[in-house]
């Protein structure tokens, strides 16, 4: 079993999924109804509803910028072009 394994999910075909969490910050929940969580997550990034406008509006609500986005020059150029 891999180190830091906190849970193992055994699938019908014999495969296993390991929940590994070395720092013990993760959470694993088993839910019957995912509607409440799905509403909080928003659209998937590859979904047609995940547009640049949706993403930009989400960023505008943040108090701190993500370092990953600030390092991504293509995103900055595109965002600056959208602002004009």
N, CA, C and O of each residue as an XYZ file, in Angstrom:
336
protein
N       0.855     -1.179      0.000
C       0.000      0.000      0.000
C       0.903      1.245      0.000
O       1.894      1.291      0.728
N       0.553      2.261     -0.825
C       1.367      3.472     -0.866
C       1.428      4.177      0.500
O       0.487      4.133      1.293
N       2.551      4.814      0.733
C       2.725      5.550      1.988
C       1.679      6.671      2.090
O       1.261      7.227      1.075
N       1.273      6.989      3.287
C       0.302      8.046      3.609
C      -1.115      7.734      3.120
O      -1.933      8.643      2.977
N      -1.406      6.465      2.865
C      -2.744      6.082      2.430
C      -3.701      6.178      3.611
O      -3.476      5.569      4.656
N      -4.774      6.951      3.434
C      -5.767      7.146      4.492
C      -7.028      6.323      4.239
O      -7.770      6.010      5.170
N      -7.266      5.974      2.966
C      -8.438      5.173      2.630
C      -8.185      4.455      1.309
O      -7.428      4.941      0.468
N      -8.812      3.311      1.130
C      -8.725      2.550     -0.109
C     -10.141      2.234     -0.561
O     -10.954      1.731      0.215
N     -10.430      2.535     -1.830
C     -11.731      2.219     -2.409
C     -11.514      1.049     -3.363
O     -10.750      1.158     -4.322
N     -12.180     -0.056     -3.102
C     -12.063     -1.259     -3.918
C     -13.184     -1.266     -4.955
O     -14.361     -1.236     -4.596
N     -12.828     -1.304     -6.226
C     -13.805     -1.312     -7.308
C     -14.200     -2.739     -7.663
O     -13.487     -3.693     -7.349
N     -15.347     -2.869     -8.322
C     -15.875     -4.185     -8.681
C     -14.937     -4.971     -9.597
O     -14.905     -6.200     -9.547
N     -14.180     -4.272    -10.426
C     -13.295     -4.965    -11.369
C     -11.941     -5.319    -10.754
O     -11.037     -5.764    -11.462
N     -11.796     -5.125     -9.445
C     -10.561     -5.487     -8.761
C      -9.555     -4.355     -8.613
O      -8.575     -4.492     -7.880
N      -9.782     -3.246     -9.293
C      -8.886     -2.101     -9.161
C      -9.122     -1.408     -7.819
O     -10.169     -1.580     -7.195
N      -8.142     -0.629     -7.389
C      -8.245      0.092     -6.123
C      -7.899      1.558     -6.333
O      -7.034      1.891     -7.143
N      -8.577      2.429     -5.601
C      -8.278      3.857     -5.584
C      -7.754      4.176     -4.191
O      -8.417      3.890     -3.195
N      -6.575      4.762     -4.120
C      -5.953      5.096     -2.842
C      -6.103      6.580     -2.569
O      -5.753      7.405     -3.412
N      -6.614      6.924     -1.412
C      -6.666      8.318     -0.962
C      -5.412      8.553     -0.128
O      -5.313      8.100      1.012
N      -4.456      9.270     -0.720
C      -3.186      9.537     -0.051
C      -3.175     10.984      0.424
O      -3.516     11.893     -0.332
N      -2.785     11.195      1.667
C      -2.815     12.528      2.254
C      -1.671     12.668      3.251
O      -1.877     12.504      4.453
N      -0.460     12.970      2.762
C       0.699     13.024      3.665
C       0.594     14.088      4.746
O       1.128     13.900      5.839
N      -0.083     15.207      4.469
C      -0.142     16.280      5.466
C      -1.441     16.275      6.266
O      -1.628     17.128      7.134
N      -2.311     15.364      6.000
C      -3.587     15.199      6.707
C      -4.507     16.420      6.604
O      -5.202     16.757      7.562
N      -4.509     17.084      5.436
C      -5.396     18.222      5.207
C      -6.623     17.833      4.387
O      -7.614     18.563      4.370
N      -6.563     16.696      3.710
C      -7.628     16.281      2.811
C      -8.852     15.766      3.533
O      -8.810     15.413      4.711
N      -9.943     15.735      2.791
C     -11.210     15.235      3.316
C     -11.807     14.304      2.275
O     -11.797     14.604      1.081
N     -12.313     13.204      2.723
C     -12.987     12.250      1.854
C     -14.388     12.057      2.415
O     -14.560     11.637      3.559
N     -15.393     12.371      1.588
C     -16.784     12.249      2.038
C     -17.542     11.327      1.105
O     -17.342     11.361     -0.109
N     -18.397     10.518      1.661
C     -19.283      9.659      0.899
C     -20.693     10.238      1.030
O     -21.258     10.288      2.122
N     -21.244     10.671     -0.095
C     -22.541     11.349     -0.080
C     -23.560     10.596     -0.913
O     -23.221      9.979     -1.923
N     -24.792     10.650     -0.487
C     -25.882     10.083     -1.286
C     -26.353     11.102     -2.321
O     -26.727     10.734     -3.434
N     -26.333     12.395     -1.946
C     -26.809     13.453     -2.827
C     -25.722     14.515     -2.942
O     -25.335     15.119     -1.941
N     -25.232     14.743     -4.143
C     -24.144     15.704     -4.344
C     -24.640     17.083     -4.786
O     -23.819     17.950     -5.089
N     -25.945     17.311     -4.832
C     -26.492     18.567     -5.353
C     -25.974     19.787     -4.587
O     -25.651     20.807     -5.196
N     -25.894     19.693     -3.274
C     -25.437     20.836     -2.470
C     -23.979     21.189     -2.786
O     -23.636     22.365     -2.906
N     -23.149     20.199     -2.917
C     -21.736     20.453     -3.223
C     -21.571     20.915     -4.666
O     -20.780     21.819     -4.935
N     -22.306     20.307     -5.598
C     -22.212     20.692     -7.004
C     -22.556     22.163     -7.200
O     -21.933     22.835     -8.023
N     -23.537     22.675     -6.459
C     -23.941     24.074     -6.585
C     -22.830     25.011     -6.146
O     -22.695     26.101     -6.701
N     -22.029     24.613     -5.163
C     -20.942     25.458     -4.670
C     -19.730     25.447     -5.601
O     -18.952     26.401     -5.613
N     -19.564     24.389     -6.372
C     -18.365     24.245     -7.199
C     -18.419     25.043     -8.490
O     -17.379     25.498     -8.966
N     -19.580     25.225     -9.063
C     -19.665     25.924    -10.330
C     -19.370     24.988    -11.483
O     -19.240     23.781    -11.283
N     -19.260     25.535    -12.708
C     -19.066     24.683    -13.886
C     -17.655     24.102    -13.954
O     -16.709     24.654    -13.393
N     -17.542     22.999    -14.641
C     -16.242     22.389    -14.890
C     -15.452     23.285    -15.848
O     -16.048     23.906    -16.728
N     -14.136     23.366    -15.701
C     -13.328     24.227    -16.579
C     -13.452     23.900    -18.061
O     -13.289     24.797    -18.889
N     -13.731     22.665    -18.427
C     -13.860     22.308    -19.840
C     -15.298     22.368    -20.330
O     -15.565     22.058    -21.491
N     -16.231     22.761    -19.467
C     -17.631     22.871    -19.825
C     -17.876     24.160    -20.599
O     -17.144     25.134    -20.421
N     -18.898     24.180    -21.457
C     -19.192     25.382    -22.252
C     -19.616     26.565    -21.378
O     -19.485     27.714    -21.799
N     -20.122     26.305    -20.172
C     -20.538     27.382    -19.271
C     -19.357     28.076    -18.592
O     -19.525     29.141    -17.999
N     -18.179     27.488    -18.673
C     -16.983     28.075    -18.065
C     -16.333     28.994    -19.104
O     -15.483     28.561    -19.882
N     -16.739     30.250    -19.107
C     -16.270     31.225    -20.089
C     -15.235     32.149    -19.460
O     -15.029     32.140    -18.247
N     -14.593     32.938    -20.298
C     -13.638     33.913    -19.786
C     -14.351     34.921    -18.880
O     -13.793     35.345    -17.868
N     -15.559     35.300    -19.234
C     -16.315     36.234    -18.396
C     -16.593     35.625    -17.024
O     -16.416     36.294    -16.006
N     -17.027     34.365    -16.986
C     -17.287     33.687    -15.706
C     -16.016     33.641    -14.870
O     -16.043     33.924    -13.673
N     -14.902     33.282    -15.502
C     -13.624     33.181    -14.815
C     -13.175     34.552    -14.307
O     -12.736     34.672    -13.163
N     -13.279     35.573    -15.136
C     -12.874     36.930    -14.747
C     -13.710     37.458    -13.593
O     -13.185     38.097    -12.681
N     -15.007     37.195    -13.631
C     -15.881     37.637    -12.534
C     -15.519     36.928    -11.235
O     -15.559     37.533    -10.164
N     -15.173     35.673    -11.322
C     -14.741     34.940    -10.143
C     -13.452     35.491     -9.568
O     -13.294     35.573     -8.350
N     -12.531     35.869    -10.440
C     -11.273     36.459     -9.983
C     -11.493     37.829     -9.354
O     -10.805     38.197     -8.401
N     -12.441     38.574     -9.881
C     -12.697     39.922     -9.358
C     -13.167     39.867     -7.907
O     -12.980     40.829     -7.163
N     -13.768     38.765     -7.500
C     -14.253     38.616     -6.129
C     -13.145     38.236     -5.157
O     -13.335     38.291     -3.942
N     -11.992     37.853     -5.686
C     -10.878     37.429     -4.829
C     -10.158     38.641     -4.268
O     -10.078     39.683     -4.919
N      -9.637     38.502     -3.062
C      -8.865     39.589     -2.467
C      -7.378     39.462     -2.794
O      -6.646     40.449     -2.736
N      -6.937     38.276     -3.131
C      -5.530     38.062     -3.487
C      -5.474     37.316     -4.816
O      -6.267     36.408     -5.064
N      -4.540     37.706     -5.655
C      -4.400     37.035     -6.948
C      -3.647     35.726     -6.784
O      -2.772     35.585     -5.930
N      -4.002     34.808     -7.600
C      -3.297     33.532     -7.612
C      -1.954     33.723     -8.288
O      -1.885     34.293     -9.377
N      -0.893     33.258     -7.663
C       0.437     33.399     -8.260
C       0.504     32.695     -9.600
O       1.182     33.159    -10.516
N      -0.181     31.602     -9.716
C      -0.130     30.870    -10.974
C      -0.720     31.699    -12.113
O      -0.199     31.667    -13.228
N      -1.782     32.428    -11.853
C      -2.370     33.256    -12.897
C      -1.492     34.461    -13.205
O      -1.370     34.857    -14.364
N      -0.888     35.039    -12.194
C      -0.055     36.208    -12.446
C       1.210     35.831    -13.215
O       1.793     36.672    -13.900
N       1.636     34.578    -13.105
C       2.819     34.140    -13.858
C       2.478     33.756    -15.287
O       3.369     33.681    -16.134
N       1.218     33.513    -15.569
C       0.800     33.058    -16.884
C       0.635     34.278    -17.797
O      -0.392     34.955    -17.751
N       1.633     34.551    -18.613
C       1.628     35.753    -19.459
C       0.493     35.735    -20.468
O      -0.099     36.778    -20.747
N       0.177     34.567    -21.023
C      -0.889     34.515    -22.022
C      -2.221     34.906    -21.388
O      -3.036     35.562    -22.037
N      -2.462     34.513    -20.123
C      -3.697     34.901    -19.438
C      -3.714     36.407    -19.223
O      -4.739     37.050    -19.450
N      -2.579     36.989    -18.782
C      -2.541     38.431    -18.525
C      -2.805     39.202    -19.802
O      -3.588     40.152    -19.805
N      -2.152     38.797    -20.901
C      -2.351     39.504    -22.165
C      -3.807     39.428    -22.584
O      -4.384     40.429    -23.011
N      -4.409     38.248    -22.467
C      -5.804     38.083    -22.865
C      -6.712     38.918    -21.957
O      -7.652     39.549    -22.441
N      -6.445     38.927    -20.666
C      -7.261     39.683    -19.727
C      -7.130     41.180    -20.002
O      -8.130     41.895    -19.937
N      -5.937     41.675    -20.306
C      -5.743     43.086    -20.613
C      -6.491     43.447    -21.899
O      -7.068     44.529    -22.006
N      -6.476     42.540    -22.865
C      -7.185     42.791    -24.116
C      -8.694     42.873    -23.860
O      -9.374     43.693    -24.478
N      -9.215     42.058    -22.981
C     -10.653     42.058    -22.681
C     -11.044     43.346    -21.967
O     -12.153     43.843    -22.165
N     -10.154     43.897    -21.139
C     -10.466     45.128    -20.398
C     -10.625     46.336    -21.310
O     -11.397     47.241    -20.992
N      -9.911     46.376    -22.442
C      -9.907     47.571    -23.308
C     -11.205     47.851    -23.956
O     -11.326     48.822    -24.703
